[in-house]
């Protein structure tokens, strides 16, 4: 029993520690975005916390900010001057009692652009973290690519029905230019059930084909069962000419920005399809699933764990930009309305929308916990 808990492959070292590493890095970067841009805008910070609940330990810096590690490691927050809680709701009683110097630093008394910039900085820093990780990985290891050429068409597949032939080369998919076979997989995998338009190069001519990817179950590199769309074409070494492309620092940075954009788009596409009931609910997981993935990634090596950090960071960034209070996106909607109308949304409306949004977030959290433990 002790070995299963404290051993290298045990639940503590093999799962909990990697999980805390992944989550802490992502949360710290997100909250540091809020903190740095807030301070740059002249906003006072009362607390910077990794985790929620009772403080385990911490210290107060020369600016009066309390830096702390809290007991529940499932998130974090930055509390600005004038905030009622960790969700940046205004404390009207405190605002009335502030001195002039303190009012100059109060978050809710700043111009709308400063508040918007401070709020948007959290998701932005998540995206920057992903770009940084990808840039380092591309610089260190390069990138494995293969040509987007069809070597085989599976009989009875959507590609077979649509008229794909061995030797066809993908030119565009849904108007997106294709350079590698991975580009095709990236687009097709998230569009099961959608009719897609493919432009193929065949014998010096371009042929336009329509095919609808079918949903199939596969096992990813971490052993997770995933459901993705496929059209039933295969590339082999002879036609695909697989190779590793190496990048200099600037080239790696450019590729990292592009790849991060692809991940953001796919995450947004998944959420849109999920809301429409077109994605498998079991593909959405919470802390338990993240912990399991972190343990599996750590067992494969530190670089796998860092890649998981990058992907989770994008997910956290996109989720926080959803237009739902108390998420960052919800605050940004309020600021957009204020900028357009010249006055803030009334406290009564704000509170009503905030309560509804908080309920929706709690229901979502309960849903992913249920998925983790009982549902899938």
C-alpha positions in Angstrom: 0.0 0.0 0.0 2.8 2.4 0.9 4.5 1.6 -2.5 1.2 2.3 -4.3 1.0 5.7 -2.6 4.5 7.0 -2.2 6.4 5.1 -4.9 7.7 6.7 -8.1 4.6 5.3 -9.9 2.4 5.7 -7.0 -0.6 8.1 -6.7 1.4 10.8 -4.9 4.5 11.0 -7.0 3.0 9.6 -10.2 -0.3 11.5 -10.3 -0.8 14.2 -7.7 2.6 15.9 -8.0 2.4 16.1 -11.9 -1.2 17.3 -11.6 -0.3 20.1 -9.1 2.6 21.1 -11.3 0.5 21.4 -14.4 -2.4 23.2 -12.7 -0.1 25.5 -10.7 1.9 26.7 -13.7 -1.3 27.4 -15.7 -3.0 29.2 -12.9 0.1 31.2 -11.9 0.6 32.4 -15.4 -3.1 33.4 -15.8 -3.2 35.3 -12.5 0.2 36.9 -13.2 -1.3 38.3 -16.4 -4.0 40.0 -14.3 -1.4 41.2 -11.7 1.2 42.6 -14.1 -1.2 44.5 -16.3 -3.2 45.7 -13.4 0.0 47.1 -11.7 1.1 48.6 -15.0 -2.3 50.4 -15.1 -1.8 51.7 -11.6 -4.2 49.4 -9.8 -3.5 48.3 -6.3 -3.4 44.6 -5.5 -4.5 43.3 -2.1 -3.8 39.6 -2.7 -2.4 37.1 -5.2 -3.4 33.5 -4.3 -2.7 30.2 -5.9 -5.7 28.1 -4.7 -8.8 29.0 -2.8 -9.9 28.7 0.8 -7.7 29.0 3.9 -4.2 30.3 3.5 -1.5 27.6 4.0 1.4 30.1 4.0 2.3 33.4 2.4 4.0 36.8 2.8 3.2 40.4 2.2 5.5 42.4 -0.1 6.5 46.1 0.1 3.4 47.1 -2.0 1.0 45.6 0.5 0.1 42.6 -1.7 -0.4 39.3 0.2 1.2 36.5 -1.8 -0.2 33.2 -0.6 -0.8 29.5 -1.3 -4.3 28.4 -0.3 -5.7 25.0 0.7 -7.8 24.1 -2.4 -5.4 24.0 -5.4 -8.1 24.2 -8.1 -7.6 27.7 -9.3 -6.4 31.1 -8.0 -7.2 34.7 -8.0 -5.9 38.3 -7.8 -7.8 40.6 -5.5 -7.6 44.2 -6.3 -8.2 47.3 -4.2 -12.0 47.7 -4.0 -12.9 44.1 -4.7 -15.5 42.4 -2.6 -14.2 38.9 -3.4 -11.9 36.9 -5.6 -14.3 37.4 -8.5 -13.7 41.2 -8.7 -17.2 42.2 -7.6 -17.1 45.8 -6.3 -17.3 46.3 -2.6 -19.4 49.5 -2.4 -18.9 49.9 1.3 -15.2 49.6 1.0 -15.1 52.0 -2.0 -16.9 54.6 0.1 -14.4 54.4 2.9 -11.2 54.6 0.8 -8.9 57.5 1.0 -8.2 59.6 -2.1 -4.9 57.8 -2.6 -6.6 54.4 -2.3 -9.4 55.5 -4.7 -6.8 56.3 -7.3 -5.7 52.6 -7.1 -9.2 51.0 -6.8 -9.9 48.6 -9.7 -13.6 49.6 -10.2 -12.8 53.3 -10.3 -10.4 53.0 -13.2 -11.2 53.8 -16.8 -13.0 51.1 -18.7 -10.0 50.4 -20.9 -7.7 49.8 -17.9 -10.2 47.4 -16.4 -10.7 45.6 -19.7 -6.9 45.3 -20.3 -6.4 43.9 -16.8 -9.1 41.3 -17.2 -8.1 40.3 -20.7 -4.5 39.9 -19.6 -5.2 36.6 -17.8 -6.3 34.6 -20.9 -3.7 36.4 -23.0 -0.9 35.2 -20.8 -2.3 31.7 -21.1 -2.0 31.9 -24.8 1.5 33.4 -24.5 2.6 30.5 -22.3 1.4 28.1 -25.0 3.3 30.0 -27.7 6.4 29.9 -25.5 6.2 26.2 -25.0 5.6 25.4 -28.6 8.4 27.7 -29.7 10.9 26.0 -27.4 9.7 22.5 -28.5 10.0 23.4 -32.2 13.4 24.9 -31.7 14.7 21.9 -29.8 13.0 19.0 -31.6 11.8 20.4 -34.9 8.5 19.1 -36.4 7.6 15.8 -38.0 5.7 16.4 -41.2 4.5 14.4 -44.2 3.1 15.4 -47.6 -0.7 15.5 -47.9 -0.9 12.7 -50.5 -3.4 9.9 -50.4 -1.8 6.5 -50.6 -4.9 4.4 -49.8 -8.7 4.9 -49.6 -10.5 2.6 -47.2 -13.4 0.7 -48.9 -16.8 2.0 -47.9 -15.4 5.1 -46.2 -16.7 8.6 -46.7 -13.6 9.2 -48.9 -14.4 6.2 -51.0 -18.0 7.3 -51.5 -16.9 10.8 -52.4 -14.5 9.6 -55.1 -11.0 10.1 -53.5 -8.3 8.1 -55.3 -4.7 7.0 -54.4 -2.3 9.6 -55.5 -4.6 12.6 -54.9 -3.0 15.5 -53.2 -4.9 17.8 -50.8 -4.9 21.4 -51.9 -7.5 22.9 -49.7 -10.1 21.7 -47.1 -13.0 24.1 -46.6 -11.0 26.8 -48.2 -7.9 26.3 -45.9 -4.7 25.8 -47.7 -3.1 22.4 -46.9 0.7 21.9 -46.6 1.0 18.7 -44.6 -1.1 15.6 -43.9 -1.4 16.8 -40.3 -3.3 19.9 -41.6 -6.0 17.6 -43.1 -6.2 15.6 -39.8 -6.5 18.8 -37.8 -9.5 20.1 -39.8 -11.3 16.8 -40.4 -10.9 15.4 -36.8 -13.1 18.1 -35.3 -15.8 18.1 -38.0 -17.6 14.7 -37.7 -21.0 14.9 -39.3 -20.2 18.1 -41.3 -20.0 18.0 -45.1 -16.6 19.3 -46.1 -15.3 20.5 -49.4 -12.0 19.2 -50.5 -9.9 20.5 -53.5 -7.6 17.7 -54.7 -4.8 17.8 -57.2 -5.1 14.8 -59.6 -3.0 14.3 -62.7 -2.3 18.0 -63.1 -5.9 19.1 -62.6 -7.9 20.2 -59.6 -10.9 18.1 -58.5 -13.6 19.3 -56.0 -15.0 16.6 -53.8 -17.5 16.6 -50.9 -17.2 14.2 -48.0 -18.7 14.0 -44.5 -16.3 12.7 -41.8 -17.6 9.8 -39.7 -17.1 9.5 -36.0 -14.6 6.9 -34.8 -13.0 6.0 -31.5 -9.2 6.0 -31.3 -6.6 5.9 -28.5 -4.3 8.9 -28.2 -0.6 8.9 -27.2 -1.6 9.0 -23.5 -3.9 6.0 -23.7 -7.1 8.1 -23.6 -10.1 7.0 -25.7 -11.0 9.9 -28.0 -13.8 10.2 -30.6 -12.7 12.1 -33.8 -13.9 12.5 -37.4 -12.2 10.6 -40.2 -12.8 10.3 -43.9 -10.9 7.1 -44.4 -7.7 8.0 -46.3 -4.2 6.8 -45.4 -0.8 8.2 -46.0 2.3 5.9 -46.1 6.0 6.7 -46.0 6.3 6.2 -49.8 3.8 8.9 -50.7 4.0 11.1 -47.6 7.8 11.4 -47.5 7.9 11.8 -43.7 10.6 14.0 -42.4 11.6 16.3 -39.5 11.7 20.0 -40.3 14.1 22.0 -38.2 13.5 25.7 -37.3 15.6 28.6 -36.2 14.4 30.7 -33.2 12.3 33.1 -35.2 10.8 30.4 -37.4 10.0 28.4 -34.4 8.2 31.4 -32.8 6.2 31.9 -36.0 5.2 28.2 -36.1 4.3 28.4 -32.4 2.0 31.3 -33.0 0.3 29.5 -35.9 0.0 26.3 -33.9 -1.5 28.1 -30.9 -4.0 29.7 -33.2 -5.0 26.3 -34.5 -5.4 24.9 -30.9 -7.5 28.0 -29.9 -9.7 27.5 -33.0 -10.2 23.8 -32.3 -11.0 24.4 -28.7 -13.6 27.0 -29.6 -15.0 24.7 -32.3 -15.4 21.9 -29.8 -17.2 24.1 -27.3 -19.6 25.4 -30.0 -20.4 21.8 -31.2 -20.7 20.6 -27.6 -23.3 23.3 -26.8 -25.2 22.2 -29.9 -25.1 18.6 -28.7 -22.8 17.4 -31.5 -19.9 16.3 -29.3 -19.5 13.4 -26.9 -19.8 14.7 -23.3 -17.2 12.1 -22.2 -14.6 14.2 -24.1 -15.0 16.9 -21.5 -13.2 16.3 -18.2 -12.4 18.0 -15.0 -9.7 17.8 -12.3 -9.8 14.0 -12.1 -9.2 13.6 -15.8 -6.5 16.3 -15.8 -4.8 14.5 -12.9 -4.9 11.2 -14.8 -3.5 12.8 -18.0 -0.8 14.6 -16.0 0.3 11.3 -14.5 0.4 9.6 -17.9 2.3 12.5 -19.4 4.8 12.5 -16.6 5.5 8.8 -17.0 6.5 9.5 -20.7 8.9 12.3 -19.8 9.1 16.0 -18.7 8.6 17.2 -22.3 5.2 15.5 -22.4 4.2 17.1 -19.2 5.2 20.5 -20.6 3.1 19.9 -23.7 0.1 19.1 -21.5 0.7 22.5 -19.7 0.6 24.2 -23.1 -2.7 22.5 -24.2 -4.4 23.0 -20.8 -3.3 26.7 -20.8 -5.2 27.2 -24.1 -8.2 25.5 -22.7 -8.2 27.7 -19.5 -7.7 30.8 -21.7 -10.6 30.0 -24.0 -13.0 29.0 -21.1 -12.2 32.2 -19.3 -13.1 34.3 -22.4 -16.6 32.8 -22.5 -19.1 35.7 -22.0 -20.4 34.3 -18.7 -19.9 36.1 -15.4 -17.9 35.6 -13.2 -15.5 34.5 -15.9 -13.2 37.1 -17.5 -15.3 37.1 -20.7 -18.4 38.1 -18.7 -16.6 41.1 -17.2 -15.4 42.1 -20.7 -19.0 42.0 -21.9 -20.0 44.5 -19.2 -17.1 46.7 -20.0 -18.0 46.6 -23.7 -21.5 47.7 -22.9 -20.1 50.5 -20.7 -17.8 51.7 -23.4 -20.6 51.7 -25.9 -23.2 53.5 -23.7 -20.9 55.7 -21.7 -22.1 54.4 -18.4 -21.7 51.2 -16.4 -24.4 48.5 -16.3 -26.7 49.1 -13.3 -25.8 47.2 -10.1 -29.2 45.5 -10.2 -28.7 44.1 -13.7 -25.1 43.2 -13.0 -26.0 41.3 -9.8 -28.8 39.4 -11.6 -26.6 38.4 -14.5 -23.8 37.6 -12.2 -25.9 35.2 -10.1 -27.2 33.4 -13.2 -23.7 33.1 -14.6 -22.3 31.8 -11.3 -25.0 29.2 -11.2 -24.2 28.2 -14.8 -20.5 27.9 -13.9 -21.3 25.8 -10.8 -23.5 23.5 -12.9 -20.7 23.1 -15.4 -18.2 22.2 -12.7 -20.6 19.7 -11.2 -21.1 18.2 -14.7 -17.4 17.7 -15.4 -16.9 16.2 -11.9 -19.8 13.8 -12.6 -18.1 12.9 -15.9 -14.8 12.3 -14.2 -16.2 10.1 -11.4 -19.4 8.4 -12.6 -20.4 9.4 -16.1 -17.8 8.0 -18.4 
